[in-house]
Amino acid sequence: MVMQPGTMLVFAATVMPLVCTPGPDILFVASQGLSGGPRAAMRANLGVLLGYTMHALLAVSGVAPVLFEVLRWVGVVYLAYLAIKLIRSAIHPGHLSLAKAPDNALVRRGFLTSFLNPKGLMVYFAILPNFMTSGDNVGLQAVVLSAIFIALCGIIYSVVGFVVSSIARRGSFCDRRRRYVEGAAGALLFFAAGRLAVN
């Protein structure tokens, strides 16, 4: 056995509060569920999880610390850019852009949102090593713990995406309501950019 089940459970319990804390990634998924429905939220979530997977690969390669600050500020700019696009769309009547975005664009945006958020890297550098034992299979231990973290994110973010999208879809959908929804989604992304900038 690569790791004891108890160790994996304690690790899951340790990272769960981090997964559930509103940050750029979960707010991005929520914004997509708000403006584009459950399908958009799930595509965004897929992209976020791919970004976390890339973090895991960078952590194993040892180059991630060099990228930490660069990723943080590029991520702030990227989230602010997405927020401005949504709010500009909300200002103008008769145009619903984000909900009609191609699936691959939503996956790409989700990937960039999580990949450019260095807080994901902190899991691999500050938390994950505390649950690994020296000796053989260190790499495999890292893979198992990374998989647990990514799986928890996938589950929690999926629930958030479905809940937010179901709330947004209640009642009839008109252009006025669309503008409110896109404005709220843009505000969420601005909030996410602010959280990333000050942390």
Salt bridges, closest charged atoms under 4 A:
GLU69 OE1 - ARG72 NH2 3.05
ASP103 OD2 - ARG39 NH2 2.38
ASP103 OD2 - ARG43 NH2 3.59
ASP175 OD1 - ARG178 NH2 2.84
GLU182 OE1 - ARG178 NH1 2.96
